[in-house]
């Protein structure tokens, strides 16, 4: 079984939280028993999370050797210049080494659901949207990459993993996919 889930902002990518101040988890969304996340999506990120009950499929979806592209829509603070986009395309040096090259392009503001809480709006600071496609998945990689080129991330939404797309799912909704 393969499930596409639109993970809301502020939800952990696990079914339990044993921290002192428990946070919302996947357990509150009526997902089928026996499925587990194939990969991660940060607490403060939104969008497509794949869940499966098939360990082999989870491995194929997440192992860097299989190079499944992951596509993100990223709202950044600032106005991206061609030089910044080119840095993202060539790979960015992070504290844990250089990233692989990414596909990066400016994106018109997408029609997304409102985020709760909303992204902070500042009249004097412009923002823009990028579409980034990565073929690796380091911890908080998109946020670290955009910050490294001078474009801090304000909102991060994953819209695709390989051929699987978020399309049509509102936050907290899920659907079963054909296992590919």
C-alpha positions in Angstrom: 0.0 0.0 0.0 1.2 3.5 -0.8 -0.4 6.6 0.6 0.0 10.3 -0.5 -0.6 12.6 2.5 -0.6 16.4 2.6 1.2 17.0 5.9 0.1 20.2 7.5 2.5 22.7 9.0 3.2 21.9 12.6 2.7 18.1 12.4 5.5 15.5 13.2 6.2 12.9 10.6 5.7 10.1 13.1 2.8 8.5 14.9 3.9 9.3 18.5 5.7 12.2 20.3 7.3 11.4 23.6 8.5 15.0 24.2 7.6 16.9 27.3 5.2 19.0 25.3 3.5 16.6 22.9 2.9 18.0 19.4 0.4 16.9 16.7 1.5 13.6 14.9 0.3 11.5 12.0 -1.9 9.5 14.4 -4.6 12.2 14.2 -5.4 11.8 10.5 -7.1 8.4 10.2 -4.3 6.9 8.1 -4.5 3.1 7.5 -3.0 0.8 10.2 0.5 -0.5 9.4 1.8 2.3 7.2 4.9 4.3 8.0 6.5 7.4 6.5 8.9 6.8 3.6 11.2 9.7 4.4 10.8 12.8 6.4 9.3 16.3 6.2 10.2 18.8 8.9 7.7 19.9 11.5 7.7 23.4 10.0 7.4 22.2 6.4 4.2 21.2 4.5 3.1 19.0 1.7 3.6 15.6 0.2 4.6 12.8 2.5 4.4 9.2 1.2 3.5 6.4 3.6 3.7 2.7 2.9 3.5 -0.7 4.6 6.2 -2.1 2.1 9.8 -1.8 3.4 11.3 -2.4 -0.1 9.2 0.3 -1.6 10.1 2.7 1.3 13.8 1.9 0.5 13.4 2.6 -3.2 11.6 5.9 -2.4 14.1 7.2 0.1 17.6 5.7 -0.7 19.8 8.4 -2.4 21.1 5.7 -4.8 17.7 5.6 -6.4 17.8 9.4 -6.9 14.1 10.0 -6.6 13.6 13.7 -7.4 11.8 15.7 -4.8 10.1 19.0 -5.9 9.5 21.9 -3.5 7.8 25.2 -3.8 9.8 27.6 -1.6 8.8 31.1 -0.5 11.9 33.0 0.2 12.7 36.4 1.7 14.3 38.7 -0.9 14.3 38.9 -4.7 16.3 36.1 -6.3 18.9 37.1 -8.9 20.2 34.9 -11.7 23.5 34.5 -9.8 21.7 33.1 -6.7 19.6 30.7 -8.9 22.8 29.6 -10.7 24.4 28.8 -7.3 21.5 26.6 -6.4 21.7 24.9 -9.9 25.4 24.2 -9.5 25.3 23.0 -5.9 25.8 25.0 -2.7 28.6 24.4 -0.1 27.0 23.6 3.3 28.6 22.8 6.6 28.4 19.1 5.8 29.8 19.5 2.3 28.6 20.5 -1.1 25.1 19.7 -2.3 24.3 18.0 -5.6 23.1 20.4 -8.3 19.4 21.2 -8.1 16.9 22.4 -10.6 15.9 25.9 -9.6 13.6 28.4 -11.2 11.5 31.4 -10.2 7.8 30.5 -9.8 4.7 32.7 -9.8 3.1 32.7 -6.4 1.2 29.3 -6.3 -2.4 29.0 -5.3 -2.0 27.2 -2.0 -4.1 26.8 1.1 -3.6 29.4 3.9 -1.0 28.4 6.4 -1.8 28.4 10.1 -0.1 30.4 11.5 0.4 32.6 8.4 3.8 33.5 7.1 4.9 36.9 8.6 4.4 39.7 6.1 6.7 42.7 6.0 5.9 45.6 3.7 9.5 46.6 3.3 11.0 43.2 2.5 10.0 41.5 -0.8 9.5 37.8 -1.1 9.4 35.4 -4.0 8.7 31.8 -4.8 11.1 29.2 -6.2 10.7 25.7 -7.5 13.5 23.5 -6.4 14.1 19.9 -7.4 16.6 17.9 -5.4 17.9 14.4 -5.7 19.2 14.1 -2.2 17.7 14.7 1.2 19.9 16.1 3.9 18.5 17.4 7.2 16.8 20.8 6.5 18.6 20.9 3.1 16.3 23.3 1.2 16.3 25.8 4.1 20.1 25.6 4.4 20.6 26.0 0.6 18.4 29.0 0.3 20.0 30.6 3.3 23.5 30.0 1.9 22.6 32.0 -1.2 21.1 34.9 0.9 17.4 33.9 0.5 16.0 32.7 3.8 13.0 30.3 3.5 9.7 31.6 4.8 7.5 28.7 3.7 8.3 25.3 2.3 5.9 22.9 0.5 6.9 19.6 -1.0 4.7 19.0 -4.1 6.3 15.9 -5.6 8.4 12.8 -5.0 9.4 11.1 -8.2 6.1 10.6 -10.2 3.9 11.1 -7.1 2.3 14.5 -6.8 0.4 16.3 -4.1 -2.3 17.6 -6.5 -5.8 18.1 -5.1 -5.0 17.1 -1.5 -5.8 19.7 1.2 -3.7 19.7 4.4 -4.5 16.6 6.5 -6.1 14.7 3.5 -4.7 11.5 2.0 -5.3 9.1 -0.8 -4.1 5.7 -1.8 -1.8 5.5 -4.8 -0.9 2.7 -7.1 2.4 1.2 -5.7 5.1 1.9 -8.3 
